[in-house]
Amino acid sequence: MAWIAKYHSDFGNIEILQAKDTGSFIYRQGGCFQSECDRDGVSVVPYVHAIFGR
């Protein structure tokens, strides 16, 4: 993983990382996984697509 950015907010630290093997971007808040998207910005987590499908 490569660190892209880290921000401090009222809700905890927000971190953006990039996977070296796939190039996907991983978003964490307070040390917990929040979301992931591919290099083109398309989410790769199923719950996001399920929400849009409703």
C-alpha positions in Angstrom: 0.0 0.0 0.0 1.1 3.5 -0.7 -0.1 6.4 1.3 -1.8 9.1 -0.8 -3.2 11.5 1.8 -4.2 11.8 5.4 -6.6 14.3 6.8 -7.8 15.1 10.3 -11.6 15.7 10.8 -14.0 16.1 13.6 -14.9 12.4 13.0 -11.4 11.0 13.2 -8.5 10.6 10.8 -9.3 10.0 7.1 -6.7 8.1 5.1 -6.5 7.4 1.4 -4.2 4.6 0.3 -3.5 3.0 -3.1 -3.0 -0.7 -3.6 0.2 -1.4 -5.4 -1.0 -4.5 -7.2 -4.4 -3.2 -8.6 -4.1 0.6 -8.3 -7.4 0.8 -6.4 -7.9 3.5 -3.8 -8.9 2.5 -0.3 -10.5 4.9 2.1 -10.3 4.5 5.8 -11.7 6.5 8.7 -10.6 6.0 12.3 -8.5 3.1 11.1 -11.6 1.2 9.7 -12.3 0.4 6.1 -14.9 2.7 4.6 -14.8 2.2 0.8 -12.7 1.2 -2.2 -12.7 2.3 -5.8 -10.8 1.2 -8.9 -8.4 3.5 -10.8 -11.3 5.0 -12.7 -13.2 5.9 -9.5 -15.8 3.1 -9.8 -16.7 1.6 -6.4 -15.6 -2.1 -6.0 -17.7 -2.7 -2.9 -21.0 -4.5 -3.5 -23.1 -2.5 -1.1 -22.6 0.7 -3.1 -24.0 -0.9 -6.2 -26.9 -2.4 -4.3 -27.9 1.0 -3.1 -27.9 2.4 -6.6 -29.9 -0.6 -7.8 -32.8 0.2 -5.5 
